[in-house]
Amino acid sequence: MDIMEAMEQRHSVRKYEDKPIEKGKLVALNALITECNKEGGLNLQLVTGEKKAFGGVMSKICGFGGVKNYIAVVGKDDVETAQKLGYYGEKIVLEAQMMGLNTCWAAGAFKKVKNAFTLGDGEKAACGIAIGYGAETGKPHKCKDIKEVSESENPPDWFVRGVKAALLAPTGMNMQNFKFTLVDAEGKCGVRAQTTGGMCGDLNTGIAMYHFEVAAGKENFNWIK
């Protein structure tokens, strides 16, 4: 499975088997998390064998079951960091999919458990990502039309590929509350990614940005503010 196939096959999975993640996969995930933390200035943490974070009433209402491994999505409490948490968190999610693991982003259903992970000064846990072997495969989510989440005139093929990939990205309550705009830039095309508001807008935009970037190709554009 390559990363494009991972985007297409990854669906949110809320119920998990009582099966441990192999040591080799844990080592690989932790190495990737360390790399992402260094690049993004984040504090993402893999937590294993912990049942309380996804064991509360809201988790059950949202259909979670059997979750005892998750990634605590931790970083500074600001807009730029929220986008980075989404971007790098989804990078890990897609790598997990290629390892044969299932995942699900969760905000309201995620309970912060004392001493399960650490928070630095000015940091917060934005959400959690359940991870493990799913008892189900999940289902594709309904997607908006490309024109609803992008703005461009005569867009190049790479831009269209990027937007289509972004629509495969998971977002809270499937809001797809992001927008990609193609703009002129000196020497290279520019793309502006923005939230259209709503719950976890900046985080969701960051998740979609990673999908866009992978499908569009970093060589074709620059991110601009």
N, C-alpha and C positions, 0 to 999 in steps of 0.2 A: 504494500500500500504506500503510495506517495502522498504528499501533503494535500494535493488537490482532491484525491480520492478520500482523504481523511475529512476534508471539509464537507464533502457530499454525504459521507456515511455517518458522520458524527451527529447524534441526536441526543437530547437531554434524557438522561436515565436517572430515575429516582429510587428504584429498588435494586438492592445488591445482594449477591450471594455471599455466604459465609466462607469466603475463600481469600487467603492472604495474598498480597502482592509479592511476587518473588523478589528476592534480595537484589538480583541484578537489575531489575526494573526500578527498584527503590533507589539504588545507587545512581542510575542514569537520570532519574527524575530530580534527585537532590543536586546533581551536578548541573543540570539545566537551570534549576531554580537559583542556584548560586550565581550562575552566569547572568541570568535575568536581573537579579538583585543588583549586581555590580553595574550592569549597563544602565539600568533605569533608576538607581538610587532608591530601591524598594526593600521591603522586608517580608517577601512571600515565604511561607513556611509550610512544609509537608508534615502533617500530623497523622500518625497511624495508631490504630487500636483505641480510638477514643469515640465513645458512642453518644455522649451527651449533646454535642453540638447539633446533631441532627436527630435528637431523640425527644424534642419538646412537642408541645401541642401543635404549634404552627407547622412544624415539619410533618407531623402526621396528617394535618389538614391538607397540606400541599402534596401528600402522597409519597413522602420519603419513607424508606424502610431498609433496615440492614446496613446503614451507612456507619462505618467506623474508621474510614480513612478520608481525609480531606486536605485541601490546600487553604490555609488561612491567607486571605488576600489583604495584606497589611502594608500601609504606607502613610505618608504625610496627608493631612486633611486639606487638600486644595485641588483645584480643577485640573491643573497639569498632571498632578500625580494620579488623579482618578483615571485619566485617559491612559496613562502608562500602566496602571494596574490592569486595565482591560486588555491593552495591547499585549503585555507580557504574560498575563494570565492565560490568554487564548493561545499564545505560542506554546505554552506548556500543555494546554488541553489537547491541541492537535497532535503534539508529540505523544501524549498518552494514548490517543486514538490509534496512532500508528504502532504502538506497543501492544494493542489488543485490549486496552482498558477503556472503560466507559466513564463519563463525567456528567456533572450538572452544576451550573452556576446557581447560587442561591443567596438571596439577601434577607428577606423577611423570615424565611424558614431556618436561617442560620443563627444559632445561639452562641454567643461568646462565652467560652468556658474558661474560668480562671485557671491560670498555670498550664493550660494546654499549649499555649504559644505566647510569645513575648511581644510587647508593644514598647517602642522607643518613645522618646519625648516628642510630642506633637503628632504621634501616629494614631491611626485607628484601623480597626478591622472593617473594611468596606463590605465584605461578604465572604462566603466560603465556596469552595468548589469540591463537591463530593467526587470521589474517585475510587475505582475498584472494578470488580467484575460484575456487570449488570445481570440481574435476574430477568431482564427484558432488554430489547434492543432500542426502544424509543421509536418515535415517529417523526417524520419530516414536519416542520412548521410551515404555516401559510406565509407566503411572501408578498410584500407589496410590489407594485409595478416599479420598474427602474426609474421612470420619470418622477415618481413620488419621493425618491430619496436621492436624486441627483439633479444637477443643473449644468448644461453644456450646450454648445452649438457645434454641430458636426463632430461629435466626439470620436477620437481614434479608437481602434479596436481594443487597445490595452485598457482604456478607461472603462469601456463597456464590460470587459472581463472582470475588472476590479469591482465594479458596482454589483454585478451578478454574484460574485463571491461574497461580498459584504452582506448581501441578502440571505446568505446561508448561515451567517453568524448568529449565535444565541444572544438574545436580549431579554431583559426583564419583562415578563408578561407578553413576550413577543411584540413589543411596541415598535421595534425597528425605528427608534427615535433618533435618527442620524441623517446627515445630508452631505454629499460629496459634490463639490463645485470645481469645475475645470477652469483655470484662470491662466492668463498670459504671464510668463515669467522669462526673464532674460536668459537666453541660451537653452532653456529647458522648461517643459510644461510644469505648471504648478497645480497642486490639488489642495483644496481647503476642506477639512473635515470638521463638521460642527454638529452639536446636538440640537434637536428641535424641541428640547424640553422634556419634562416628565421625569418619572422615577429613574434614578441611576443613569441619567442621560449621558454624562461625561464618561462613565465607565463603559456603557454600551457602545459609545462612539469609538472608544479605544479598542474594544473587541472587534468591531467592524473594520477599523483601520488596519488591523493585522491581516484580516482576510483580503482586503482590498490590495494591500501592498504585495502580498504573496502572488496573487493572481495577475496584477497589473505589471509587476516587475519594477523593482526599485530603480533600475537603469532608465526608466522612461519618464520619471517625474520627481519633483521635490515636494515635500509637505510644506505648506505655508500657513501662516496664521491669518 
